[in-house]
Amino acid sequence: MTAGQRGTGRVPAGPVEVAPAGFAPEAERAAILAGVLAGIELGAWDRRIVAWLAGWDAGTVLTVASWIARSRDAGSRR
């Protein structure tokens, strides 16, 4: 699965040059983060930070999700 296919498919698959546009409600932002973090064991503090991060604007969440997804993709290619 590529970065662009995770979450709702809105996660940028490559370097982000400008803030991703658009609105996503907090529930969707949380789902995007859950998608890129799928398969990673999270502790209570991790989950608290994910919930906090989901409260940020969509552009920030999509950028951070892109970093996570691209890092995982790069690691799987090694």
Residue frames relative to the residue before (quaternion, step in Angstrom):
aa qw qx qy qz dx dy dz
M 1.0000 0.0000 0.0000 0.0000 0.00 0.00 0.00
T 0.3025 -0.7661 0.5405 0.1717 3.57 -0.82 0.93
A 0.7078 -0.4579 0.3253 0.4284 3.55 -1.30 0.32
G 0.6867 0.5064 -0.2877 0.4351 3.58 0.92 -0.85
Q 0.6734 0.4933 -0.2929 0.4663 3.59 1.22 -0.34
R 0.5652 0.6124 -0.3919 0.3897 3.60 1.19 -0.28
G 0.7958 0.2675 -0.2045 0.5033 3.55 -1.28 0.37
T 0.7815 -0.2811 0.2259 0.5091 3.55 -0.74 -1.02
G 0.5891 -0.5712 0.3736 0.4325 3.58 1.25 0.09
R 0.5636 0.6088 -0.3812 0.4079 3.58 1.24 0.06
V 0.5015 0.6593 -0.4279 0.3616 3.59 1.24 -0.17
P 0.4505 -0.6956 0.4805 0.2870 3.61 -0.69 1.03
A 0.3671 -0.7614 0.5027 0.1809 3.56 -0.90 0.98
G 0.7746 0.2429 -0.1472 0.5651 3.60 1.23 -0.21
P 0.7817 -0.3134 0.2286 0.4883 3.56 -1.28 -0.15
V 0.3234 -0.7508 0.5531 0.1605 3.55 -0.97 0.92
E 0.1985 -0.8154 0.5391 0.0714 3.57 -0.52 1.23
V 0.7710 0.0779 -0.0408 0.6307 3.59 1.16 -0.64
A 0.6617 -0.5131 0.3582 0.4130 3.56 -1.19 0.50
P 0.4819 -0.6462 0.4981 0.3196 3.60 -0.88 0.87
A 0.3861 -0.7501 0.5001 0.1951 3.56 -0.87 1.00
G 0.6552 0.5490 -0.3889 0.3437 3.49 -1.32 0.28
F 0.4129 -0.6754 0.5628 0.2379 3.47 -1.40 0.25
A 0.0159 0.7466 -0.6650 -0.0105 3.51 -1.21 0.66
P 0.4409 -0.6826 0.5033 0.2939 3.60 -0.81 0.90
E 0.6895 -0.5095 0.3179 0.4047 3.56 -1.18 0.53
A 0.6245 0.5392 -0.3488 0.4445 3.61 0.98 -0.74
E 0.6568 0.4898 -0.3097 0.4824 3.59 1.01 -0.76
R 0.6287 0.5218 -0.3376 0.4674 3.60 1.00 -0.78
A 0.6376 0.5165 -0.3212 0.4728 3.59 1.02 -0.78
A 0.6531 0.5098 -0.3098 0.4665 3.59 1.00 -0.81
I 0.6127 0.5390 -0.3444 0.4641 3.59 1.04 -0.72
L 0.6746 0.4779 -0.2976 0.4774 3.58 0.88 -0.91
A 0.6301 0.5259 -0.3355 0.4624 3.59 0.98 -0.80
G 0.6417 0.5416 -0.3220 0.4373 3.58 1.01 -0.78
V 0.7247 0.4187 -0.2649 0.4788 3.60 0.84 -0.87
L 0.6962 0.4440 -0.2726 0.4938 3.59 1.22 -0.40
A 0.3614 0.7529 -0.4825 0.2640 3.60 1.28 0.01
G 0.7984 0.2807 -0.2281 0.4814 3.53 -0.96 0.92
I 0.6272 0.4896 -0.3394 0.5017 3.59 1.28 -0.10
E 0.4034 -0.7075 0.5227 0.2519 3.57 -0.79 1.00
L 0.1019 -0.8021 0.5882 0.0168 3.55 -0.80 1.06
G 0.3347 -0.7198 0.5751 0.1980 3.52 -1.09 0.79
A 0.7421 -0.4012 0.2897 0.4521 3.55 -1.32 0.04
W 0.6706 0.4826 -0.3090 0.4711 3.60 0.91 -0.85
D 0.6004 0.5541 -0.3530 0.4559 3.58 1.02 -0.79
R 0.6869 0.4834 -0.2842 0.4623 3.59 0.83 -1.00
R 0.6240 0.5317 -0.3396 0.4611 3.58 1.05 -0.70
I 0.6721 0.4823 -0.2958 0.4777 3.59 0.95 -0.85
V 0.6095 0.5330 -0.3541 0.4680 3.61 1.02 -0.70
A 0.6545 0.4979 -0.3108 0.4766 3.61 0.94 -0.86
W 0.6384 0.5153 -0.3213 0.4730 3.59 1.00 -0.80
L 0.6721 0.5012 -0.2952 0.4582 3.56 0.89 -0.96
A 0.6173 0.5546 -0.3433 0.4399 3.61 1.03 -0.72
G 0.6225 0.5523 -0.3309 0.4449 3.58 1.22 -0.40
W 0.5459 0.6033 -0.3993 0.4226 3.58 1.25 -0.20
D 0.6748 -0.4890 0.3581 0.4210 3.58 -1.28 0.18
A 0.6708 -0.5340 0.3461 0.3809 3.56 -1.22 0.57
G 0.6391 0.5426 -0.3398 0.4264 3.62 0.92 -0.80
T 0.6593 0.4954 -0.3009 0.4789 3.57 1.00 -0.82
V 0.6659 0.5041 -0.3020 0.4596 3.58 0.88 -0.96
L 0.6695 0.4950 -0.3065 0.4613 3.61 0.90 -0.88
T 0.6381 0.5184 -0.3316 0.4626 3.60 1.02 -0.72
V 0.6713 0.4773 -0.2990 0.4818 3.60 0.87 -0.92
A 0.6346 0.5211 -0.3275 0.4675 3.60 0.98 -0.81
S 0.6285 0.5335 -0.3290 0.4606 3.57 1.04 -0.75
W 0.6300 0.5251 -0.3393 0.4607 3.60 0.96 -0.81
I 0.6655 0.5054 -0.3027 0.4582 3.57 0.89 -0.98
A 0.6859 0.4936 -0.2877 0.4508 3.57 0.81 -1.01
R 0.6889 0.4722 -0.2944 0.4644 3.58 0.86 -0.91
S 0.6151 0.5328 -0.3479 0.4655 3.60 1.08 -0.64
R 0.6617 0.4935 -0.3065 0.4741 3.56 0.95 -0.86
D 0.6457 0.5151 -0.3181 0.4654 3.59 0.97 -0.84
A 0.6597 0.5010 -0.3133 0.4643 3.60 0.93 -0.86
G 0.6518 0.5208 -0.3106 0.4555 3.59 1.01 -0.78
S 0.6729 0.4997 -0.2999 0.4557 3.57 1.01 -0.75
R 0.6458 0.5139 -0.3213 0.4644 3.59 1.22 -0.41
R 0.5760 0.6103 -0.3755 0.3934 3.60 1.23 -0.25
